[in-house]
Amino acid sequence: MLQRIRDGLHGRKWLAWFALAPIALIFTFWGGSNSLDFKGGGPSDAATVDGETISVQEATKAWQDTEARWSQQFGTDIPPDQKAKMQDNIMDRLVVQKLIDNRLKDGHYAVNESKVLAEFQSIPSFKGPDGKYDPMQARVMLQQNGISEREFFDQTRTQLLVNQLQAGLTSSYFLTKAEQQRLYNLENEEREVQFALLPADKFAGSEPIDDAAIKAYYDKNGDRFMTNESVALEYAELRLEQLATLVVPSDTDLQLMYDENKTNYVLDERRRTRHILIPVNGDDDAGALKKAAGVLAEARAGKDFAELAKKYSTDITAKDGGELGFVEKKQFPGAFGDTLFSMKVGDIAGPVKSQFGYHLIKLEEIEAGQQKPFADVRTELDSQYRQQHAADLFGERQEQMSAALEKGERDLDKIAQNLGLTRGSVPEFLRGGGAEPLGSGRDLQQLVFSDATLNQGKIGGPLAIGEDRLVLVKVSAHHKAEVKPLAAVHDDIVALLKQERGAAAAKAAAEAGIPKLEGGEKLDALAKDWSVTAEPARFVSRGDPSIPAALRTAIFEAPRPAAKPVIKSAVIENGSAVFVVTRSRVADTTANPQMVQQQNAQLVQRTAQGDIAAYVNEAKRKAKIVKNSGVFE
């Protein structure tokens, strides 16, 4: 079981997240849904838990979010055979969340706002390039995921409260030395195994697949050959850059803007300087410093600084006498800039240390900072003015779009003409895949495939795509997912049937080989008869990535070898395998005590989850839970 769980999640981290994310605010693992006894309920509530209600709106939103994630990931509707189970899981999650909320209230758990804010601001996705919390970045990330700042803030608070509860349940948990050793041995077990892989394509044979079999497979498995649901889409869009061209500022407007923001239009002070660079050779820092001090003494004694630079400096400026020209302080952060901008004209300073070595600096001229004339920044002012006022127009047009739709307007061309929108069309906008130039954003997908837009013929929007673009959308044709014609999938079915035939033949060959091996025949000889090669015997671990996951699972689910080898077969992806386990041992990890300590901590944490599951199951057992069985209808 341990191996099966490990292999089930290996390589599918996104799937594990998709499955667990809705219950992450409760616990990482819990006891499942089989103990929930739902008996029906009133139409106004999704469920009640000890008399407290879960609203229909809450359940519906959770289901809509699940549908949207599925559509975005797979580009299809949720299959009917999975829909009911996923809806039950949503209700289970909401019920358990309500139970935990009640326990938190009854236990008077609390967390102050400053701690919630600190946790909120520590999320990496909410930070800018400088590594600090960026409110705009946080807002954009939350908008992209369809959640408001307040909702996420509340969820963060709930998570911190749950962490307190969970810590109380697990902080005192421990394993005895015997339990810890047993789990450690299990985790680090290695088995010596020889195996042979029997690929399905080697056993498929050359006989053609008859048409009747192809047709039968097509009729039975039509849902495997579905087209993607799509729509033909008409849209109208407004871009911020469009509105900027409509804004025409006067000189008076720009002059006023200039006067109000004069501090933004100042030329920084500049200083003309020369320098001499003495590098540090290897670890001889003292030698470089001594040499720099000697050159500094020569310069202060009156020798020409430019000539000294040509003689001693290793910088590229040496040939020009160390000339750096006019520089601003921001060009030289650190000790070099601090020293240079604290000097007087004619001063010689140093040695100043940098990553390049030791510098000697001579200041030759200062050009004071000064106000940039209006004429020099007019173009910049014009651009800023247009952007600022275009943003105001952008908000006004958005309100006008919304007002037109609230009045029931269904003529997209009329709205576009009245508000100066750009019209466009997309012949095939895929569910889950979208289409350019609109993209495939989650909010756009929800809008396009909503009931109002898809089935009622209404114009959807206005929807913001990024920070500078608004769109209205209207579906002109709906192409539901349907089974592709047999001719279009004929070759795919032939390949699948050959694969199935080969897999069955490989499995039969593997099973037939077991008695031969038990009778004394060697795996190398048997593999030769199958025209495959047997791998040499070697020790493998539970996490060994060099062998197929299904084979690894079978190896460790087989009994440990005792008096004689264990011989088994296993079905793997694209075929079967035969293996012979001869020995078992525990890998020696004592050479890495840090890894041992970390592994032991993980073992304690994993086994402590049983206490958490028991806690949740006990809460469910004691609670009075009533579910509205028709909440998603």
Secondary structure, DSSP 8 states (H G I E B T S, - for coil): -HHHHHHHHTT-HHHHHHHHGGGTTT-SS---STT-------TTEEEEETTEEEEHHHHHHHHHHHHHHHHHHHSS---HHHHHHHHHHHHHHHHHHHHHHHHHHHTT----HHHHHHHHHT-GGGB-TTSSB-HHHHHHHHHHTT--HHHHHHHHHHHHHHHHHHHHHHTT----HHHHHHHHHHHTEEEEEEEEEEEHHHHS-S----HHHHHHHHHH-GGGGB---EEEEEEEEEEHHHHHTT----HHHHHHHHHHTGGGSEE--EEEEEEEEE---TT-HHHHHHHHHHHHHHHHTT--HHHHHHHH--SGGGGGTTEEEEE-GGGSTTHHHHHHTT--TT-EEEEEEETTEEEEEEEEEEE--EE--HHHHHHHHHHHHHHHHHHHHHHHHHHHHHHHHHTT---HHHHHHHHT-EEEEEEEEETTTBBTTTB--HHHHHHHTSHHHHTS---EEEEE-SSSEEEEEEEEEEE---B--HHHHHHHHHHHHHHHHHHHHHHHHHHHHHHHHHTT--HHHHHHHTT--B---EEEETT-TTS-HHHHHHHHHS----SS-EEEEEEETTEEEEEEEEEEEE---TT-HHHHHHHHHHHHHHHHHHHHHHHHHHHHHHS-EEE-TTTT-
